[in-house]
Amino acid sequence: MPHAHEAGWAHADGALRPSWLRQPEDPNQLVDHLWSTTARKVEGRLEVGGVLLTDLVAEHGSPAYVLDEADFRGRARAFRDAFAAYDVFYAGKAFLCTTTARWVAEEGLCLDVCSGGELTVAERAGFDMSRVGFHGNNKTPAELRRAVELGVGRIIVDSFVEIERLAAIVAEPGATTRVMVRVTAGVEAHTHEYIATAHEDQKFGFSITSGDAFEAVRRVQDAPGLELLGLHSHIGSQIFDSSGFEVAARRVLALHARVSEELGVTLPEMDLGGGFGIAYTTQDDPADPSQLATEMTKIVEHECRALGIPQPRLSIEPGRAIVGPSMCTVYEVGTVKDVELDGGARRTYVSVDGGMSDNIRTALYDADYSCTLASRASDAPPKLSRVVGMHCEAGDIVVKDEFLPSDLAPGDLLAVPGTGAYCRSMASNYNHALRPPVVAVRDGATRVVVRRETVDDLLATDVGAVSG
């Protein structure tokens, strides 16, 4: 609670900011663990991958997603090495293009896709399909058929209807496919309601508690052409510790043991999911891959010993933890204005040339972000500010609360860290905005891996514009 102030609540220290946000001594300084490993300030200007963002914007425009290739590859290797006895699946839904798919392959990871579009990107990138997992709660017959034709390494089935569809597809002569059964372990992950995926009341998977999971395993096992690999569990996203995995692993391994005992089937694999968290602001403290690997391996070893069963080969899905910190978004400031609030306090609104069309997460999940002045050094004292977008929505907020130099002005550049996961993937053309490019940086060079949309792109599907 803020301290009382004789002039009213709005004048109390901290009245307009969250309790975790502290006023910095120097608003120019980077909080290192929020940024990719090559990010640094050079005379006040932000440099990533050896490229000054002022130079990048001069060449490629703003807004732009800036992808640190060395950081991306380093995080991929960190998970690969820490979980050396596992298969590590990169989350295509976090961010995927043919270039990153090739990076994933080169660093020895597998790839998780959840739509026909993502599967096509993997195919175009030349990804080894035997190292692809196909997720989704409503895969179409055409998507399933294509996955079987391409030889996808595992299809994670999510409903009885899907099992029937897949069984019908592989009933054709010579067709087979490997399958995992997604189960819900009844674990409530400490995350946003929309990204918690293992409690009972949601759309994914088969419930262990109700018995649907065991029945799904039985049906897959009985279907000719379906090779049952094992069980898949995923408790949610943006998770910072292993406590939820302990409960989930216990319940999933108990089902694993029951399948062996009652159906006489030894399941060779198990996927523990993942969804590991990253640091968006100073309130976040994610674990490193080695710590997570140690804790999760101990959990599985302990449960397998207790159940008297051999340990299956394990897989994990780090989710946003690889690409999330590897990307930042750079914007240009358009306007700065102070708004008087009830009680006499004032809030500073900084409007930038992007917003919810390139980062919907603040509006959708009430997500918190940080940012920094990227184009110059400032001697001005810090000022609590709210960074907002250009869209016709009051909820179009990019960074809810951040201390920025009080002399911030139109034309300055701001950079927001931690935008690699879901920002470009969930980007839209709301208000007919053009989606920004993704510019990879490394060793002082830039490379566009996803180009900026053009007006021609925007109107390409508008039949009246095309024909008229």
DRENDOBA-873958 format. One record per residue (C-alpha): residue number from 0; residue in one letter; x, y, z. Coordinates in nm, 4 decimals, always signed. Layout:
<sites>
num;residuo;c1;c2;c3
NUM;A;X;Y;Z
...
</sites>
This chain:
<sites>
num;residuo;c1;c2;c3
0;M;+0.0000;+0.0000;+0.0000
1;P;+0.1311;+0.3497;-0.0788
2;H;+0.1907;+0.5794;+0.2158
3;A;-0.0838;+0.8308;+0.2909
4;H;-0.0268;+1.1813;+0.1611
5;E;-0.1929;+1.4956;+0.2911
6;A;-0.2831;+1.6022;-0.0625
7;G;-0.4581;+1.2726;-0.1365
8;W;-0.3822;+0.9179;-0.2533
9;A;-0.2692;+1.0197;-0.6000
10;H;+0.0249;+1.2138;-0.4583
11;A;+0.1555;+0.9280;-0.2455
12;D;+0.4837;+0.7695;-0.3478
13;G;+0.4126;+0.4681;-0.5700
14;A;+0.0412;+0.5411;-0.6093
15;L;+0.0465;+0.5003;-0.9881
16;R;+0.2970;+0.2159;-1.0249
17;P;+0.3054;-0.1510;-0.9250
18;S;+0.4872;-0.2350;-0.6025
19;W;+0.7608;-0.4328;-0.7818
20;L;+0.8650;-0.1417;-1.0046
21;R;+1.1459;+0.0606;-0.8492
22;Q;+1.2637;+0.3996;-0.9670
23;P;+1.6111;+0.3575;-1.1186
24;E;+1.9004;+0.5858;-1.0411
25;D;+1.9837;+0.5929;-1.4107
26;P;+1.6976;+0.5325;-1.6575
27;N;+1.9536;+0.4797;-1.9375
28;Q;+2.0943;+0.1631;-1.7800
29;L;+1.9844;-0.1767;-1.9086
30;V;+1.8557;-0.4433;-1.6725
31;D;+2.0748;-0.7095;-1.8295
32;H;+1.8680;-1.0205;-1.7569
33;L;+1.5697;-0.8762;-1.9491
34;W;+1.7664;-0.8495;-2.2724
35;S;+1.9387;-1.0799;-2.5168
36;T;+2.3014;-1.1517;-2.4355
37;T;+2.4536;-0.9198;-2.6957
38;A;+2.2440;-0.6148;-2.6022
39;R;+2.4349;-0.3186;-2.4615
40;K;+2.4298;+0.0601;-2.4559
41;V;+2.6922;+0.2490;-2.6589
42;E;+2.6948;+0.6140;-2.5543
43;G;+2.3289;+0.5768;-2.4682
44;R;+2.2289;+0.4048;-2.7924
45;L;+2.1095;+0.0446;-2.7789
46;E;+2.3163;-0.2072;-2.9733
47;V;+2.2079;-0.5670;-3.0367
48;G;+2.4203;-0.8196;-3.2229
49;G;+2.6754;-0.5483;-3.2883
50;V;+2.4141;-0.3323;-3.4646
51;L;+2.3010;+0.0056;-3.3311
52;L;+1.9233;+0.0190;-3.3406
53;T;+1.9425;+0.3738;-3.4718
54;D;+2.1221;+0.2334;-3.7764
55;L;+1.8806;-0.0578;-3.8056
56;V;+1.5788;+0.1745;-3.8045
57;A;+1.7456;+0.4057;-4.0554
58;E;+1.7780;+0.1086;-4.2926
59;H;+1.4677;-0.0976;-4.2170
60;G;+1.2223;+0.1483;-4.0601
61;S;+1.0134;+0.1176;-3.7457
62;P;+0.8548;-0.0560;-3.5797
63;A;+1.0729;-0.3629;-3.6257
64;Y;+1.1329;-0.6893;-3.4441
65;V;+1.5054;-0.7358;-3.3826
66;L;+1.6145;-1.0996;-3.3528
67;D;+1.9511;-1.1716;-3.1904
68;E;+2.0756;-1.4800;-3.3760
69;A;+2.3652;-1.5551;-3.1406
70;D;+2.1351;-1.5339;-2.8398
71;F;+1.8719;-1.7569;-3.0039
72;R;+2.1284;-2.0210;-3.0893
73;G;+2.2890;-1.9957;-2.7456
74;R;+1.9589;-2.0557;-2.5662
75;A;+1.8783;-2.3467;-2.7969
76;R;+2.2160;-2.5052;-2.7178
77;A;+2.1695;-2.4433;-2.3447
78;F;+1.8474;-2.6458;-2.3444
79;R;+1.9932;-2.9120;-2.5740
80;D;+2.2970;-2.9590;-2.3491
81;A;+2.1143;-2.9367;-2.0155
82;F;+1.8499;-3.1868;-2.1303
83;A;+2.0971;-3.4052;-2.3188
84;A;+1.9048;-3.7250;-2.2396
85;Y;+1.5777;-3.5708;-2.3639
86;D;+1.4301;-3.4662;-2.6953
87;V;+1.3915;-3.0871;-2.6812
88;F;+1.1104;-2.9459;-2.8965
89;Y;+1.1236;-2.5821;-3.0043
90;A;+0.7791;-2.4162;-2.9962
91;G;+0.6960;-2.3117;-3.3489
92;K;+0.3908;-2.1206;-3.2275
93;A;+0.6157;-1.8833;-3.0297
94;F;+0.7834;-1.7641;-3.3487
95;L;+0.8540;-1.9540;-3.6667
96;C;+0.9942;-1.8737;-4.0076
97;T;+1.2068;-2.0844;-4.2395
98;T;+1.5258;-1.9233;-4.1102
99;T;+1.4568;-2.0006;-3.7433
100;A;+1.3448;-2.3520;-3.8370
101;R;+1.6877;-2.4062;-3.9915
102;W;+1.8581;-2.2626;-3.6822
103;V;+1.6590;-2.5056;-3.4669
104;A;+1.7689;-2.7972;-3.6856
105;E;+2.1313;-2.6848;-3.6879
106;E;+2.1358;-2.6656;-3.3070
107;G;+2.0022;-3.0206;-3.2768
108;L;+1.6505;-2.9532;-3.1493
109;C;+1.3189;-3.0999;-3.2567
110;L;+1.0275;-2.8834;-3.3700
111;D;+0.6727;-2.8568;-3.2349
112;V;+0.4065;-2.7346;-3.4784
113;C;+0.0335;-2.6944;-3.4238
114;S;-0.1182;-2.6115;-3.7628
115;G;-0.0923;-2.6976;-4.1281
116;G;+0.0716;-2.3596;-4.1861
117;E;+0.3473;-2.4219;-3.9331
118;L;+0.3969;-2.7700;-4.0787
119;T;+0.4397;-2.6139;-4.4232
120;V;+0.7045;-2.3727;-4.2925
121;A;+0.8956;-2.6693;-4.1492
122;E;+0.8663;-2.8516;-4.4826
123;R;+0.9861;-2.5479;-4.6796
124;A;+1.2810;-2.5123;-4.4417
125;G;+1.3851;-2.8702;-4.5149
126;F;+1.3325;-2.9765;-4.1541
127;D;+1.3685;-3.3489;-4.0807
128;M;+1.0033;-3.4486;-4.0422
129;S;+1.0910;-3.7392;-3.8140
130;R;+1.1895;-3.4719;-3.5583
131;V;+0.8583;-3.2835;-3.5797
132;G;+0.5710;-3.3117;-3.3334
133;F;+0.2218;-3.2056;-3.4443
134;H;-0.0044;-3.0546;-3.1764
135;G;-0.3539;-2.9105;-3.1873
136;N;-0.6965;-2.9777;-3.0427
137;N;-0.8792;-2.9661;-3.3786
138;K;-0.6511;-3.0876;-3.6560
139;T;-0.8405;-3.1189;-3.9819
140;P;-0.8485;-3.4430;-4.1809
141;A;-0.6404;-3.2687;-4.4488
142;E;-0.3778;-3.1632;-4.1924
143;L;-0.3608;-3.5132;-4.0456
144;R;-0.3293;-3.6695;-4.3894
145;R;-0.0485;-3.4309;-4.4813
146;A;+0.1324;-3.5059;-4.1539
147;V;+0.1132;-3.8788;-4.2247
148;E;+0.2316;-3.8305;-4.5846
149;L;+0.5304;-3.6233;-4.4688
150;G;+0.6279;-3.8781;-4.2033
151;V;+0.5878;-3.6481;-3.9039
152;G;+0.7628;-3.8067;-3.6067
153;R;+0.4726;-3.7804;-3.3646
154;I;+0.1130;-3.6670;-3.3786
155;I;-0.0190;-3.5696;-3.0375
156;V;-0.3846;-3.6761;-3.0398
157;D;-0.6264;-3.4628;-2.8440
158;S;-0.9748;-3.6136;-2.8851
159;F;-1.1561;-3.9388;-2.9636
160;V;-1.2695;-3.7879;-3.2939
161;E;-0.9083;-3.7264;-3.3888
162;I;-0.8134;-4.0838;-3.3079
163;E;-1.0925;-4.2016;-3.5412
164;R;-0.9811;-3.9637;-3.8164
165;L;-0.6205;-4.0722;-3.7898
166;A;-0.7105;-4.4405;-3.7777
167;A;-0.9127;-4.4007;-4.0973
168;I;-0.6210;-4.2298;-4.2719
169;V;-0.3675;-4.4973;-4.1782
170;A;-0.6099;-4.7752;-4.2722
171;E;-0.4858;-4.7230;-4.6259
172;P;-0.2303;-4.9839;-4.7366
173;G;+0.1145;-4.9210;-4.5959
174;A;+0.0241;-4.6116;-4.3944
175;T;+0.1467;-4.5826;-4.0354
176;T;+0.2130;-4.3007;-3.7938
177;R;+0.3463;-4.2554;-3.4428
178;V;+0.1128;-4.1133;-3.1807
179;M;+0.1251;-3.9637;-2.8344
180;V;-0.1859;-3.9153;-2.6222
181;R;-0.2201;-3.5745;-2.4588
182;V;-0.3507;-3.6017;-2.1056
183;T;-0.4640;-3.3442;-1.8513
184;A;-0.3197;-3.4085;-1.5090
185;G;-0.5483;-3.1744;-1.3139
186;V;-0.2625;-2.9434;-1.2174
187;E;-0.3374;-2.5721;-1.1818
188;A;-0.0302;-2.3880;-1.3076
189;H;+0.0365;-2.0493;-1.1463
190;T;-0.0036;-1.8493;-1.4651
191;H;-0.2693;-1.6600;-1.6563
192;E;-0.5974;-1.8461;-1.6972
193;Y;-0.5650;-1.8431;-2.0770
194;I;-0.2256;-2.0159;-2.0777
195;A;-0.2806;-2.2707;-1.7987
196;T;-0.3460;-2.5952;-1.9842
197;A;-0.3528;-2.8894;-1.7427
198;H;-0.6550;-2.8146;-1.5227
199;E;-0.9717;-3.0066;-1.6053
200;D;-1.1920;-2.7264;-1.7393
201;Q;-1.0225;-2.6524;-2.0724
202;K;-1.0095;-2.7731;-2.4286
203;F;-0.6842;-2.9676;-2.4415
204;G;-0.6255;-3.3368;-2.3888
205;F;-0.7898;-3.6316;-2.2157
206;S;-0.8643;-3.6239;-1.8442
207;I;-0.6775;-3.8742;-1.6304
208;T;-0.9318;-3.8357;-1.3499
209;S;-1.2368;-3.9175;-1.5628
210;G;-1.0759;-4.2198;-1.7250
211;D;-1.0820;-4.0698;-2.0731
212;A;-0.7024;-4.0756;-2.0935
213;F;-0.6840;-4.4512;-2.0326
214;E;-0.9607;-4.5110;-2.2863
215;A;-0.7779;-4.2968;-2.5433
216;V;-0.4628;-4.5042;-2.4941
217;R;-0.6628;-4.8237;-2.5390
218;R;-0.8203;-4.7000;-2.8628
219;V;-0.4873;-4.5919;-3.0086
220;Q;-0.3337;-4.9243;-2.9132
221;D;-0.6187;-5.1126;-3.0817
222;A;-0.6016;-4.9123;-3.4061
223;P;-0.3936;-5.0781;-3.6804
224;G;-0.1314;-4.8428;-3.8188
225;L;-0.1120;-4.6243;-3.5070
226;E;+0.2136;-4.6722;-3.3168
227;L;+0.1674;-4.5615;-2.9555
228;L;+0.4759;-4.3778;-2.8312
229;G;+0.3511;-4.2581;-2.4930
230;L;+0.1771;-3.9888;-2.2966
231;H;+0.2051;-3.6132;-2.3314
232;S;+0.1374;-3.3623;-2.0545
233;H;+0.1603;-2.9849;-2.0592
234;I;+0.0655;-2.7832;-1.7506
235;G;+0.0825;-2.4327;-1.8960
236;S;+0.3095;-2.1504;-1.9953
237;Q;+0.5335;-1.8868;-1.8325
238;I;+0.6145;-2.1277;-1.5458
239;F;+0.9081;-2.0502;-1.3160
240;D;+0.9559;-2.3610;-1.1005
241;S;+0.9233;-2.7368;-1.1130
242;S;+0.6622;-2.7840;-0.8389
243;G;+0.3747;-2.8199;-1.0843
244;F;+0.5723;-3.0713;-1.2897
245;E;+0.6207;-3.2864;-0.9801
246;V;+0.2464;-3.3332;-0.9324
247;A;+0.1835;-3.3755;-1.3046
248;A;+0.4654;-3.6292;-1.3482
249;R;+0.3348;-3.8349;-1.0564
250;R;-0.0136;-3.8563;-1.2094
251;V;+0.1017;-3.9141;-1.5661
252;L;+0.3511;-4.1823;-1.4628
253;A;+0.0813;-4.3538;-1.2582
254;L;-0.1260;-4.3748;-1.5770
255;H;+0.1853;-4.4896;-1.7641
256;A;+0.2239;-4.7748;-1.5122
257;R;-0.1450;-4.8644;-1.5326
258;V;-0.1249;-4.8923;-1.9112
259;S;+0.1677;-5.1301;-1.8755
260;E;-0.0076;-5.3418;-1.6134
261;E;-0.3583;-5.3589;-1.7591
262;L;-0.2935;-5.3412;-2.1322
263;G;+0.0448;-5.5126;-2.1332
264;V;+0.1957;-5.2206;-2.3224
265;T;+0.5310;-5.0649;-2.2386
266;L;+0.5207;-4.7045;-2.3511
267;P;+0.8709;-4.6054;-2.4639
268;E;+0.8347;-4.2270;-2.4295
269;M;+0.6778;-3.9497;-2.2228
270;D;+0.6587;-3.5764;-2.2897
271;L;+0.6564;-3.3524;-1.9828
272;G;+0.5707;-3.0366;-2.1758
273;G;+0.7432;-2.7312;-2.0387
274;G;+0.6336;-2.3765;-2.0988
275;F;+0.9236;-2.2338;-1.8989
276;G;+0.9041;-1.8677;-1.8048
277;I;+1.1232;-1.5759;-1.9065
278;A;+1.1978;-1.2379;-1.7508
279;Y;+0.9762;-0.9652;-1.8925
280;T;+1.0335;-0.7285;-1.5991
281;T;+1.2348;-0.7178;-1.2777
282;Q;+0.9608;-0.9128;-1.0959
283;D;+1.0405;-1.2259;-1.3009
284;D;+1.3131;-1.4694;-1.1943
285;P;+1.3284;-1.7672;-1.4314
286;A;+1.5348;-2.0782;-1.3633
287;D;+1.8205;-2.1674;-1.5957
288;P;+1.7995;-2.4816;-1.8129
289;S;+2.0522;-2.6772;-1.6026
290;Q;+1.8528;-2.6210;-1.2851
291;L;+1.5279;-2.7196;-1.4569
292;A;+1.6876;-3.0307;-1.6055
293;T;+1.8245;-3.1426;-1.2684
294;E;+1.4946;-3.0896;-1.0892
295;M;+1.2744;-3.2502;-1.3542
296;T;+1.5025;-3.5510;-1.3965
297;K;+1.5012;-3.6130;-1.0210
298;I;+1.1228;-3.5949;-1.0182
299;V;+1.0860;-3.8564;-1.2917
300;E;+1.3540;-4.0869;-1.1495
301;H;+1.1914;-4.0751;-0.8045
302;E;+0.8416;-4.1485;-0.9368
303;C;+0.9610;-4.4325;-1.1595
304;R;+1.1421;-4.5947;-0.8666
305;A;+0.8336;-4.5599;-0.6492
306;L;+0.6165;-4.7223;-0.9160
307;G;+0.8741;-4.9885;-1.0006
308;I;+0.8738;-4.9082;-1.3712
309;P;+1.1544;-4.8381;-1.6178
310;Q;+1.2051;-4.4728;-1.7018
311;P;+1.0705;-4.3792;-2.0454
312;R;+1.2614;-4.1581;-2.2857
313;L;+1.1646;-3.8031;-2.2016
314;S;+1.0813;-3.4969;-2.4085
315;I;+1.0343;-3.1353;-2.3073
316;E;+0.8968;-2.8254;-2.4769
317;P;+1.0653;-2.5095;-2.3419
318;G;+0.8067;-2.2888;-2.5131
319;R;+0.8925;-1.9182;-2.5135
320;A;+1.2169;-1.9705;-2.3208
321;I;+1.4333;-1.9913;-2.6337
322;V;+1.3051;-1.7200;-2.8658
323;G;+1.1317;-1.4971;-2.6102
324;P;+1.4406;-1.3192;-2.4746
325;S;+1.6165;-1.3285;-2.8123
326;M;+1.4002;-1.0599;-2.9674
327;C;+1.3169;-0.7007;-2.8880
328;T;+1.0883;-0.4565;-3.0671
329;V;+1.1990;-0.1066;-3.1577
330;Y;+0.9473;+0.1767;-3.1973
331;E;+0.9576;+0.5476;-3.2740
332;V;+0.7897;+0.7871;-3.0316
333;G;+0.5164;+0.9929;-3.1948
334;T;+0.3649;+1.1938;-2.9101
335;V;+0.4181;+1.2481;-2.5376
336;K;+0.1425;+1.3946;-2.3233
337;D;+0.0478;+1.4231;-1.9579
338;V;-0.3055;+1.3436;-1.8473
339;E;-0.4474;+1.4704;-1.5188
340;L;-0.6163;+1.2005;-1.3111
341;D;-0.8666;+1.2161;-1.0271
342;G;-0.6865;+1.3348;-0.7165
343;G;-0.4537;+1.5663;-0.9046
344;A;-0.1910;+1.3149;-1.0144
345;R;-0.0690;+1.3087;-1.3724
346;R;+0.0150;+1.0158;-1.5948
347;T;+0.2521;+1.0475;-1.8880
348;Y;+0.1402;+0.8708;-2.2057
349;V;+0.4082;+0.7933;-2.4647
350;S;+0.2580;+0.6952;-2.8001
351;V;+0.4611;+0.4842;-3.0421
352;D;+0.4175;+0.3764;-3.4029
353;G;+0.3052;+0.0214;-3.3215
354;G;+0.0917;-0.1326;-3.0502
355;M;-0.1546;-0.4154;-3.0142
356;S;-0.1180;-0.5099;-3.3822
357;D;+0.2434;-0.6167;-3.3159
358;N;+0.2107;-0.7099;-2.9461
359;I;-0.1354;-0.8163;-2.8341
360;R;-0.0141;-0.9772;-2.5117
361;T;-0.0592;-0.6757;-2.2852
362;A;-0.4216;-0.6381;-2.3929
363;L;-0.4913;-1.0122;-2.4062
364;Y;-0.3085;-1.1393;-2.0966
365;D;-0.2532;-0.8180;-1.8997
366;A;+0.1162;-0.8920;-1.9595
367;D;+0.3899;-0.6700;-1.8188
368;Y;+0.6818;-0.5424;-2.0252
369;S;+0.9813;-0.3180;-1.9776
370;C;+1.1438;-0.0739;-2.2200
371;T;+1.4371;+0.1612;-2.2620
372;L;+1.5277;+0.4734;-2.4553
373;A;+1.7267;+0.3271;-2.7451
374;S;+1.8441;+0.6234;-2.9538
375;R;+2.0435;+0.8472;-2.7188
376;A;+2.1635;+0.9058;-2.3656
377;S;+1.9662;+1.1361;-2.1393
378;D;+2.0660;+1.3330;-1.8311
379;A;+1.7034;+1.4000;-1.7395
380;P;+1.5591;+1.2417;-1.4260
381;P;+1.3364;+0.9349;-1.4620
382;K;+0.9623;+0.9779;-1.4977
383;L;+0.6930;+0.7140;-1.4612
384;S;+0.5392;+0.6660;-1.8049
385;R;+0.2934;+0.4449;-1.9903
386;V;+0.3833;+0.3398;-2.3439
387;V;+0.0797;+0.3047;-2.5668
388;G;+0.0130;+0.2167;-2.9270
389;M;-0.1462;+0.3971;-3.2185
390;H;-0.4681;+0.1946;-3.2387
391;C;-0.8239;+0.3061;-3.1667
392;E;-0.8506;+0.1082;-2.8429
393;A;-0.8130;+0.2357;-2.4875
394;G;-0.6536;-0.0994;-2.4036
395;D;-0.3833;-0.0568;-2.6667
396;I;-0.0984;-0.0539;-2.4158
397;V;+0.2538;-0.1744;-2.4893
398;V;+0.4211;-0.1128;-2.1511
399;K;+0.1877;-0.0374;-1.8614
400;D;+0.4454;+0.1230;-1.6329
401;E;+0.8094;+0.2142;-1.6828
402;F;+1.0498;+0.4839;-1.5687
403;L;+1.1791;+0.6685;-1.8753
404;P;+1.3825;+0.9899;-1.9052
405;S;+1.1599;+1.2902;-1.8467
406;D;+1.2879;+1.4605;-2.1642
407;L;+1.1516;+1.1871;-2.3911
408;A;+1.0320;+1.3470;-2.7151
409;P;+0.8844;+1.2681;-3.0568
410;G;+1.1419;+1.1015;-3.2784
411;D;+1.3117;+0.9122;-2.9955
412;L;+1.3363;+0.5347;-3.0264
413;L;+1.2133;+0.2973;-2.7562
414;A;+1.2992;-0.0719;-2.7404
415;V;+1.0927;-0.3369;-2.5610
416;P;+1.2729;-0.6600;-2.4622
417;G;+1.1279;-1.0106;-2.4454
418;T;+0.9070;-0.9855;-2.7543
419;G;+1.0279;-1.2965;-2.9352
420;A;+0.7462;-1.5207;-2.8205
421;Y;+0.3982;-1.4793;-2.9640
422;C;+0.4295;-1.1104;-3.0609
423;R;+0.4993;-1.1608;-3.4328
424;S;+0.3069;-1.4890;-3.4308
425;M;-0.0068;-1.3179;-3.2972
426;A;+0.0417;-0.9942;-3.4922
427;S;-0.2552;-0.8629;-3.6899
428;N;-0.3600;-0.5999;-3.9403
429;Y;-0.5925;-0.4286;-3.6932
430;N;-0.6762;-0.0790;-3.8186
431;H;-0.5114;-0.2006;-4.1423
432;A;-0.1692;-0.1730;-3.9843
433;L;+0.1209;-0.3315;-4.1704
434;R;+0.3003;-0.6020;-3.9742
435;P;+0.6647;-0.5141;-3.8977
436;P;+0.9646;-0.7009;-4.0336
437;V;+1.1800;-0.9418;-3.8371
438;V;+1.5408;-0.8356;-3.8750
439;A;+1.8076;-1.0797;-3.7576
440;V;+2.1299;-0.9283;-3.6266
441;R;+2.4675;-1.0896;-3.5759
442;D;+2.8284;-0.9714;-3.5727
443;G;+2.7355;-0.6197;-3.6801
444;A;+2.5229;-0.7254;-3.9775
445;T;+2.1474;-0.7241;-4.0367
446;R;+1.9411;-0.9735;-4.2335
447;V;+1.5668;-0.9502;-4.2957
448;V;+1.4144;-1.2931;-4.2266
449;V;+1.0512;-1.1787;-4.2496
450;R;+0.9990;-0.8649;-4.4572
451;R;+0.7731;-0.5756;-4.3658
452;E;+0.4254;-0.5993;-4.5114
453;T;+0.3326;-0.3584;-4.7862
454;V;+0.0049;-0.1960;-4.8860
455;D;-0.0059;-0.4432;-5.1753
456;D;+0.0128;-0.7297;-4.9234
457;L;-0.2670;-0.5690;-4.7243
458;L;-0.4967;-0.5406;-5.0251
459;A;-0.4016;-0.8707;-5.1929
460;T;-0.7042;-1.0520;-5.0504
461;D;-0.9442;-0.7580;-5.0896
462;V;-1.1338;-0.8763;-5.3965
463;G;-1.2758;-0.5324;-5.4705
464;A;-0.9325;-0.3717;-5.4590
465;V;-0.7751;-0.6433;-5.6713
466;S;-1.0467;-0.6456;-5.9378
467;G;-1.1211;-0.2754;-5.9276
</sites>
